[in-house]
């Protein structure tokens, strides 16, 4: 009888509040953060790429960790390859089935948002995975990959 009460107290005192907090985080992300990511990161980034201003897109919209992992020369080469494969960039839209979601790691303290985009060029389209972090008060691209048959293939977009 004692163990049943102890388990009930643990459930009510720890599990229920954590579940409630998780629901709050996902609601806040869906209603506030996702529109901010779309308006302040995705749309201006796409406009810069469409204008051919790749260096500015790299400087303004990628995180310090992204820049450390991918120098500007590699990023510019990836954009040249994308242009050849996909054609001129027509649009990039958030995937309805996979909007940006809050994620993080309790042990490292790293907080980020991950989500799917549809990358549409004039020749073809693909699904793209992004990880976004908040850096210096702005959302920045931290990682990219092409989503292909339930796996992520490293690729810069």
N, C-alpha and C positions, 0 to 999 in steps of 0.2 A: 504494500500500500504506500509506503514511504517513497519508493522509487517511482511510482506512477505520479505522485504529486510533484516530485522533483523534476521529472520529465515534462510535466505540464507547465511548471513554472519556467523551465528553460525555454520551452516552446513559446510561451506567451511573452517572456521577457526578452528573448534574443531573436528568435526566428521571425516572429510576426513583425517587430520593428524593422528588421533588415529587409524583409519582403516589402513592407510599406515604403521604405526608402528607395528600394530598387524600382518600384512602380513610379515613384515621384521623379527619379532621375530620368527614366525613359519618357515620361510624359513631358518633362521640361525640355529634354533633348528634341523630341518631336515637334513641340510647339514653338520653341524659342531658338534653339541652337541650329537646327537644320535650315530654317530660313536664313539665318545669319551666314552660315557656310555657303549657301547658294548665292546670296546677294553680295557678300564681301570677298569670297574666294573663287568659287566656280565660275560665275559669270565674268568677272574682270579678267581672270586667268584665260578664259576662252577668247575674250576680245583681244587680249594681247597676242595670243597665238594666231588668231585670224588676221591680225594686222602684220604678222611676221616679226613682231618684236620679241623674239625668243629670249634674248639676254635680259630684257626688262622683266619678262614673265619669271625667269629663273631667279633674278635678284629679289623681286617683290613678293613672290608667292610661294617660295620654298623655304623650309626651315633650315636652321644652322646644321642640324644632323644630316639632312638631305644633301646640303652643299658639301659637307665633309665626305659623304659617301660617293657623291657623283659630281665631279668637277664640271665646270661650265662647258668645256670641250666635249665631254661625253654626253652632256645634255643636248648640246647643239647637234651632235651626230645622231642622237636618237630622234630628234625632231626632223632631221633630214630623211631618216629612214621611214618615219611615220608618214611624212608628206608623200614619199614615193609609194608606200604601200596603200595608204588610205585615201590619198588625194587630198585636196584642200579641205580643211576642217569645216564642216557645215554647222554642227552643233554638238553640244555635250549636255545631256540631261540626266537628272537623278533617276535612278531606277525606282519605280514605284514599289516594287517588291522588296527593295533593300535600301531604305533611306539610311542616312548616317545614324549611327548608334553610338552611345557612350560606352567607352571601354576603359580599362585601367588595370593596373597591377598593384595590389595591396602591399606587396613586398618592396617593389622598386619605387612606388609612388608615381610612376608614369601614368598620366591621364591622356587619353586621345579619343578621337572619334574615327570610326571606320564606316565605309559605305561604298555602294556601287554606283557607277556612272555608265551611261551608254555613250560611247565615243563614235560619232557619226562623221565619216569623211564622205567625199563625193563618190568614191569607188566602193567602199564597204564600211561596216561598223563592227564594233567589238564591245565587250563589257570590260570595264576597268575597275579595279579596286584601289581605293585611296585610304591612307591613314592621314588624319589631320590633327595637328596640335595647335594649342594656343601659345603663341610666342610673342612677347612684347605687346600684349593686348590685341593681337590680330591672329586670325586663323591662317595657318601655313600648311602646305603639303609636306608630309614627313616621309611618306613611302607610296610607291605606285606599283601596280602589277596588272598584267592582263589576266582576266578570269577566263579560264578555258576548261570546260568539262570538270567542274568541281575542284579545280586546282588553280593555284596562282603561279603564273609564269613571270619572273622578274622582267620588267620592261618599263621604260620611261615614256610618259605621255605628256 
